[in-house]
C-alpha cells in the first residue's frame, strides 16, 4: 500500500499570533497548545492579491503571507518554506473566499503535503485535490505523524467521495482527466424521464453530465463526476497559470477542445499602474510578466478575448458581467476561473467557479469536475421596501446562522418567492454572485419573464422558456431560509467577513468613512448605477458634495454599463458631487486599482462582495448597498439615504 512520509514539521495556525511566531522561530508545539485555532482562513490571506502575479514555483515563497490574527501578520515571505513545514493545521472553513488555486499551490510549493482542518471550503479543497495536495479533517493524524509514522494514502482518501479519491491516487487532475477523456457518453439519455422530482440545478447538471467506462455516475446528490460546459472562461490572473500547467504536462503545442466556447478576459490589472497599487513596492514588472503570459496564450490559440480599452484606462468589462450581458443563456452550464462565476445564475443557468488546474483540464478535454449538488431554498417573501436593494438581501442571507456556520458549503442557493419575482436580472446577479461568500457551489433563479425581458432588451435575443426550466414540486432541499423582505432595512457587513451582518438602524456609534467605493462585478451593473445616481442626483441638486476627507470612486462593471450611464445623463451628477469615475475593471475589489486603503486606520464603505482582512488594502472595509455607499459618501459617515435626506430636509 502506497504511503506518504512527513519529514517536515507541523504548523498550527493559532488565534494567538505569538504562538504562530514561536513555531516559525523553531518551537514545536502540541495541538492543545495551539488552541483556539484560527477559523475562516481565507484564500485572500493564504495568497493576497499581490502574490497572484506569480504562477510557478516562486509561489512557494509567499504561502500565508496575509495570514492575520490578533491584529498581527506573523508569517512573512519564505517563513513556511524556511521553517520546513510539511503539515499545516487550521480551524473551521479553511480556504474560504476566492477560487484562486494559487493558495494551495503556494502551500504545495512551500513543501506542505497535508492540510488538516476542522472543515474546508468546497472550492479550496477541490483545488487541493486537483493539485495532489492532501487534506483531512482527521486530527488523529497529528500524533501519528509526530511519531514518525508514514501514513497510508488510503487513510487520507478513504472518507472522501470516490472521484476525489481517484484523482488524488492519480497524483492530480490533469493525468486523471487525460486518461478518461476518450469514450465519453451522456450520463442520462433522457433527462426528462429521470425518477422523482428534481431541482433546477439537478436538471441542468444531468443535461451536461458524461460518463466513461472507467467512470460511472448515478447523479445522486453528493456524488461526483464530470460535465461538459456550454461555456468556459478565464481571466488574466489564471491564464498564465493554466498555460504553465498545460505546457508542462502536454508540451508546447496544445489542441484545445472546442475553442469557440472558450472566452478570455483581461479585467483585473488595467489600473495596476496607479500609485496606490504600488505604494509598498513596484508590482508592475511582475504584472507585466503575467499579462504577457495571458496575452501569449489567447493569441497563440486564437481565443475570443475581452481586453483593455485602447485609448483609455480600463477594460471591456469584468468577466462575469460580460458573460451575463453577452453569452450565458437559461439552462446552460458555465465554468469560470473565479469564485464569483455564480453571477450568471441570475439567468437560470448553472455557473460555478473552478481553479486553474480544473480549467486547464477542461481546456484540453472539455470536462469539468462537479458534485451533484444539494440545494438550499431561499424563499423571499413580501414586498421589497423603497431604499432596500439586493445587496441588503444578500447580506441578510449571509448573516443567517445556517450560512454563517457553513451549512451552505458546496450547496446551490436557489432563490425564489414573491419578492424574487420583483427583482430585475441585474439585482438577481448580486444575490447569485455572492453565493461565493456563502461557500455555495452557485446561486440560481428559475428563468421567468424578467429573464426573457433582459435577454430581449440587452441582447435582442428572443428566448422561449422551456417547461423543464424550474424545480419540480416536491424537489428536495436540505434547508430553507425564509426572509420577509417587507421587514428589511439597509444592511451592512462589519469589517472582517461578509457574514458580519448589522442592520444599519442598529449600528449605534457613528462610523466615519474615508473612502466610498462603488464598483466590482457585484456592484457595477446598470441597477447599481441607478442606485448611485438616485442618491447623487438628489445631492447634486442641493449643492452637496462628497464630505470633506472622503474620496468617492464609481467604477463601471462593463463598457455597456458605462454607455448606459452616459445615455441616461448620470455622469453630470457624479461629477458634481466630486466622484472619480473609473472605466471597467475589477479595481479596488481585487486590490488592483483606485479605492484601495493605504493604512490600517482608513475606513471604507464599499459595495464590493467581500471584506476579508487585507481585501482592498490594510484598512477596515464595511460592505453596503450602492445606495448606502453613495449616501455615506455625502454624509462622511455610514448612513442610509433616508437618514441623509432627513438631515437635509
N, C-alpha and C positions, 0 to 999 in steps of 0.2 A: 504493500500500500504506500502510495506516494505521501511524503511528509514535508512539512515546512519547518525550517530551522530558524531560530531567532538569536543571532549573535549580539544584537544591539540591546539598547536599554529601553525602558518603558517611561513614557512621558505622560503624566497625569495633568490634564488641563483643569486645574482647580479654580474655584472662585477667588481664592486668595492669591494675589499677584506675587507675594513673597515666596509662597510655596512653589510657584512656577519658576521663579528666578533661582531658587536653591537647586532645583533639578537641572536647570541649564548650566549652573556652576559646578555640577558634578555629583550632587547628592542623589541617592536612590531612595525612594520612599515607598511606603505601602499605600494601598488604595484607601485605607482608613485615615491615613494622614492627609490625604488629598481632599477629603470631604469638606464642604459640598463641592461636587464637580460643576463646572460651568455648563449651563444648558443653553440651547438655542444658538450654538456656534454657527455663524453664517458663513457662506462662501465669500461674502464681502470681506470677512475678517481673515479667512484662510489665504485668499489671494486678492487683495484690494485691487481696485481698478488700475492703478499704475503698474501693477505686476503683469497685467494681461497683455502687454506688448511682447512678452516672451512666449514662445510656443515650442521650445525644445528643452533640453536638459538644464538649461540655465534656470528654469522654473524651480528646481530643487533648492536653490539658494534662498527662496522667498516664502517658503511654507509658513503660514500662520503669522506673518509679519504684522497683520492688522488685528490680531487677537487682543481683545480688550477686556479687562476685568478689574474691578476696584478702582476705576478711573486711570488705570495704567496699561501700557502695552509692553509687556516684559519680553516678548520674543522678537529678536532682531534678525537682520539678514544673516544667513548661514547658521543661525542658532541651532536649528534641528539637525541640519547636515553635520555640523561640527560636534554636536552632542552625541552623535551616533545612536540615534533612537530608531528602533525597528517597530515599536508599537506605540500608538497614541490612544489615550483613554479619555472619553468625554461623557457628558450627561445626555439629557433628552434632546430630541430633534436636532441631532448633529447634521450639519450640512444644509441648513435651511437657506432659502433665498435664491440667488441667481443660479442658472443652469450651468455656469462656467465649469467646464471639465478641467480647467487649469488648476482647480483646487485639489482634487485627488491626484492629478498628475504631478503637482508640486510636492505633495506628500510622498508619492511613489519615488520621484526623482531625488528626494532628500534621504532616501534609504528606508522609509517606512514600508512594512509589509502587511500590517494589520491595523485596522481601526476598531476599537471596542467602544461601544456607546450604549446607553440605555435604550435609545431609539434613533432611527435615521430618517431623514427626508428621502422621499422616493427617488427623485432625480439624481441627487448626490450618490445614493447607493448604487443606482443603475450605472452611473458613470464609473464608479469604482469597479463594478463587475466587468464592464467593457474594457477596462484597462488591465484587469487581472490583479487589482488591489483588493485584498480580502477585508471583509467587515463582519463583525459579530456582535451580538448582544449578550454573549455568554461571559460574564465576569469571572467564572471559574477558570477560564483560560489563563488568567493573570498568574495565579500560583503555579500552574503547570509550566508556564514559560519561565518564570523566575527560578524554577527548579531545574531548568536546563533541558526540559523535555521537547523533543521535536513533535509537532502537532500534526496528526494525520489530516490530509486535505479533507477527508470525509467528515471530520469533526468540525470543520469550518463551513462546509456547504450542506451538511445533512439536513438542516432545518430550513434551507432556502427552497423556493419554488424550483421545480425541475429545470426550467430553462436557464435560470441564473446559475444553477449548479453546473450545468453543461458548459456554459460559457466560461466559467471560472476554471473548470477542469481543462478546457481547451487553451487556457492562457489568455483569453480575451476574445472580443467580438469579431475582429477582422478575420482571424483564422476560422472561427466557427461559421461566420457568415459566408465566406467563400466556399466552405465545404457543403453547405446546404442550399446554395443558390440555384442549383440545377434541379429540374424535375418538379418545379412548384406547381401547385394546382389550388383552386379555390377551396377554402375550408368548408364552405357551405354552398351547395349547388342551387338551392332555392331559399334565399334569406326570408322570404315572406311565409315560408312554411315551417319556420323554427317553432319548437314546442314552447308553450307558455307565453305569458305577457312579457314584453321586453321594454327596457328604457330606450330612449332615442340613441344614447351613446352605444348601447349594446348592438343596436341595429346597424349603426354606421361601422363599428368595428367588424361585425360579421360580413358586411358587404365588401370589406377590404382585406379580410384575413386570408392567408395562404398557409398551406401545409406541404410537407415533402415526406418521402418515405422515411427519412431519418427523424422526422419531427411531426408527430401528430398533435392535434389541438382540439379539444372538445368545446372550447369557448365558454366554459363555465366561469363565473366571476372568480377572480383571484388567480386563474391560470394564465399562463403567458405564452406568447407566440410572436409571429411576425405579420405585419400588414404591408400593403403596397400603397403608399400615399398618392393622392392626386397631385399634390404639390410638395416640394421640398425646398426650403430656403435657408440661407445662412447670411451672416453679416461679417463685417471686417475683423471682428475680434476672433472669429473662429476659422476663417477660410484658410489662412496660412497654416494654422494648426492641423486642419483636415488634410491639406496638401502635404504637409510634412509626414503625417502618419501614412497616407496613401503611397507616397513615393518610396518611403522606407519599406513598405510591405509589398507593393505591386511592381515597383520600378518606376522609371522616369516617364513612361507614356501610359496614359490611362484610357480605358474605353468606358466612359461614363454611361450609366443606364438612363435612357430617355432624357437627354439633356434639355429638351424643350420644356420639361416640367420642373426644372431647377432654376430658382431665381436668386440672384446675388445682390447684396446691399452693402453699400459703404455709408453708414449712417452715424457712426459713433464719434469720429475724431475730426470732423470738419472744422471745429472751433478749438482744437487742441493747441494751436499756436498762441492762443491768448495768454497773457502773462500769468493770470491766476491759476492756470493749469500747470504752469511750470515754476511755481513760486519756490518750491524746495530744490528742484534741480531741473535741468533741461531734459524733458521727456521726448523732445521731437526726434532725435536720431533713432531711438527705438521705435517710435510711432511710424516714422517714415519707412523703416525696415519692414515692419508688419504690414503697412499699407502696400508696399511694393510686392510683398508675398501675396496679398489679396488680389491685387490687380493682375499679377502674372498668372494666377490660377484661372480667373474667369476669362481672361483674354486668350489664354492658350487653348481652352476648351470651348470657346465661343458661346459662353453662357449669357443670358439676359442679365444686365446689371443696372441697378439704380444707384448712381454715384453722386459725386459732388456737383454742385452747380458751377457752371463755367465762369461766370462773370462776377460772382459774389460769394461770400461765405455761405456755408450751409450745404445741405444735400437735397436730393429729390424727396426724401422722406424717410421716416422711421419704418423699419421693415414691416412690422405687424399692421400698422395703419395703412400702408400701401397695399398690403395683401388684401385687407378688407375692402379698400376702395377699388381695387383693380382686378383681383384674381379669384379669391375664395367664393364658393357657392354653397348653398344649403345641401347637406347630405354628403359633402366631400370630407376627405381626411387630409390633414396637413401636418407636417413635421418641420419644426424650425429650431435653429440653434440659439434659443433664448427662452428663459423661463416664462416670458410674457407672450409666448406664442398663443396661449388660450384666448387672447384678444379676439381672434377670428370666430370664436364660438358664438359670438353675438349674432352671426348669420345662420346659425343652425348647422354648422359643420363641427367636426371633432378635430381640434387643433391643439397640439401639445408640444412641449419643449423637449429637446434631446441634446445630448452632449456631442462633442466633436467626433468621437470615435463612432458613435451611433450614426451621425450624419455621414462620416467617411464611408462606413459600410453601406449606407443607403445610396450614396452617390455611385457606387460600383454595382450594387446588387438590386437596388430598388426596394430594399427591405428595411423596415424599421421595427424595432422591438417594442412590444407593448403588453401589458397585462390587461385582461378583460376587466374593466373597472366596475366597482360598485358605485352607486350614485347616492348623493345626498340631495334631498329636495329642499330648496329654499322657496318657501311659499310667501310671496309678497302680497299682503292684503291691504285693503283700504285704499285711500287716495293720497297721492304724494303731495304734501303741502307746498305752497309757494316758498321759495328760499331753500328748499331741500333738493339736493342733486344726487345722482347715482353714487358719487363719492361718499356721501353721508350714509347711504345704504350699505355700501361695501365695508366701510369702517365699522358699522354696526355688526355685520356678519363676522368680521374679523375679531371683534370683541366678545362674540358669543363663546361660552365656555367650551362647547364641543369643538369649535375651531381652535381656540387657544390651547387646548390640551392635546392637539394633534389628531383629533378624531377624523379629520378630513384628508389626512395624508394619503396620496395616491388615488383619491376618490374623484368622481365627477360631481361638480356642483351644478345641479340643474335648477335654473331659475324659472319660476312661473308664478301664476296667480294674477288676480285682477290688477294689481299695481304694476306688475311686469308688462302687461299689455299697454300701459300708458307710456312706457319708456321707448323713445326712438332708438334706432340701432346704435348711434353714437354713444348714448348713455349706457346701453347694454354692454358695449365693449369695456366700459370702466369696470363693470362687475366681473365679466369673464376674464379680463386682463389680470385682475388682482386675485384670481384663484391661485396664482403663483404664490402669493403671500399666505394663503390658507394652507399651502402644502398640497393642494389638489393636483390631480393629473391635468384637469382642464375645467372650464366652465362652459355652459351651453344654454341657449334659449331655443325652444322649438320655433322654427320659422313660421311667420304669420304675415298678416297684411303689412305690418311695419317693415318686415324684411323685403317683401315684394316691392313696396314703395321705395325703399332705399336703393334697391338694385336698379329700378327704373330711373329714378331721379339722378343718381350719382353715376350710373354706368350705362344707362339706356339699354338695360337688359330686361327683356320680358320673361320673367321666371314664373313657371307654373308649379305650385306646391303639389307634392305627391302625397297620397294618403298615409304612407308609412312614416312620414317625417314628423313624428311625435311619439311620445311614450305611450304605451298601451295602458288602458285601465287595468289596475291590479299589478303593474310593474313593481318590482321590489326596490325599496330604498332602505339603506342601513340607518338612516336618521332623517328627521325632518326638522328644519329650522323655520319657525313661523315668525314673521315680522309684520307688525301692524304699522304700515308706513304712515298712516294718519297721525300717529303719535310721535313721529321722528322730528328731531331738531337738527340743526347743523352739528356735525361730529368732528372730532379731532382724534389724532393718534399722538400721544405724547412721545417724546424722543426715545429712541432705543429699539422700538419694534412697532410694526403696523397694527399689532393686536392690542396696543395700549390705548384702547378706546376711552374717550372722555366726551360726554355731551358738552357742547360749548356753553350752555347755560350753567353747567356745574363746574366750570373752570376755576372759579374762585379768584385768586390773586391775578392781577394783570400780568400778562406775558408780553413784554416789549419785544419787537422784532427789528432786525437789521436788514434782512433780505426777504423779499416776497418773490416766489418763483412760480410761474405758470407755464407749464410745458410738459414734455415727455410723451411717450406713447399713450399713457393713461389719461393725460390731460391736455393734449394738444390738438383736439378734434374740433369740428365745427361747433358742436353743442357746448364744448368747454369755452370756446371763444365767444359764443353767445353770452355765456355767464360772465366772463371777464368784462365784456362790453356793457352789459346791463349795469354793472356797478360803476365802471369807469366813465361811462357816458353821463350817468347821474352826477358823479363827482365833478367831471369837467364842466358841466352846465352850471355848477355852483362855484366855479373858480377854485376847486380843491385840487391838490396835487398829492403825490406820494409824500408821506410825512418826512420831515427833516430826519436825516440819518437812516432812511430806508431806501434801499435800491430795489426797484421793481423790474423784473425781467418777464417778458412774454415771448415764448418760443413756439412757432408753428410746428405741428407734427408732420405735415406734408406740404408740398407746394400747392396742392389743391385746396388745402385749408387757408394758406396764405392768400391765394387768389380769391377765395370766398370772402375773406375779411376785407380785401381791397374793394371788391364789388359791393359789399354791404356798407362801405364807408366807415368801418370800425377804426381804421388807423388814426383818424383825426383825434378821437377821444383818447386813444392810447398815448399819442404823442403829447397831448395837452396835459395829461397828469404826470408826465415825465418818465414813462416806461421806456426801457431799452428793448427794442423789438428785434428778435433774433430769427434768422432763417431756420428751416427744418434741420434738426439733428437731435440726438439723444441728450446732448448738452450736460447740464449740471447733474441731472439724474444719475448719469453714469460717471460722474467725476471728470467730464470731458469738455467743459465749457463755462461761460459766464454764469454766475449764480452760485458758484462754489463759495463756501466759507473758508476763511484763511486762518482762523484761530478757534480755540475751544470756547471762547466767550461769545461768539457770534450765534445769534438765534435766527433761524429761518422758518418761515411758514411756507409750505410747499404743496403743490398739487400732484407731486410725483407719487410713485406707488410704494416706496419703502424708505424707512428711516433708520436702518441698522447703523450701529456705530461706524463712523468713517464714511458713510454714504454722503455724497455731496459735500465733502470736506470734514474737517475735525469738529465743527460746531454742532449745535443741537438743532435737530430738524423736527418740526411739528407738521404732520400731514393734515390737509384740509381740502375742502372742495374748491373749485375755481372761484366761486362767488365769495367764499370766506377769505381766500388768499387776496383777492382784489380789495375787499373791504378792509382787511387788516393792513394792507399797504398804505391806504389812505389814512387810517387811524393811527398807525405807528405801533399798534398792539393788536393781539388777536381778538377780533370782534366779528360778529355776524353782520351781514348787510343791514338787517333790521335795526341792530343797535347803532350802526353808523348813521342810518337815516334819522333815528331818534335824536342823536347828538346834534344834528344839523337841521332840525325841524324849524 
